[in-house]
Amino acid sequence: YYATSNRNSADTVITDECLPGGSSGLELTGGGVRVGLWDGGRVRTTHTEFGGRAVQLDAALVLSDHATHVGGTIAAAGLVSGARGMAPSATLAGYDWNEDLDEMGFEAQFGLRLSNHSYGFLAGWFFDPVSGDWYWYGDATISPTEDYYFGFYDETARDWDDLARAQPGLLFVKAAGNDRNE
């Protein structure tokens, strides 16, 4: 199963130092940069913070609050100052996660250099903050407490490595998960 992973990333990366007025003097805004965003559904492309800079390029039917939030973390203009993204002038190219590798390979052929993936496979224990329950996604016949998939190199990992070799100019930004307090 896939699960979304994006909490407070704009605060923890400290990109404000690279933005106009930041201490680095770089004055970076993301203008002219197109970022691919793969997530669990459609980005709300009409959100005022995107100002027409977001487009959904596949047929994802379900509007995703998470995809929109991640898109905002990347590229919100900052009309509401607390909502400014890391690259407030960048353009978003949205996709759902169903065909991520094929779509990334296609996009990279046309110049995409950065893709974001704030999702990952569920492994081991997972806490659902909505229900307040813990769920075990491991194989209890192997171990009831430690999932053998942690660090496991499988066909999916190989496919990502193959794409990285085929498209060395494409940088993947992958979720590390929200598990630091669990």
Secondary structure, DSSP 8 states (H G I E B T S, - for coil): -EEE--SSHHHHHTGGGTSTTSTT------TT-EEEEEESSB--TT-TTTTT-EEE-S---SB-HHHHHHHHHHH---SSGGG--SSTT-EEEEEESTTHHHHHHHHHHTT--EEEE-EEE--SEEEETTTTEEEE-S-TTT-SS--TTTT---HHHHHHHHHHHH-TT-EEEE---S-TT-
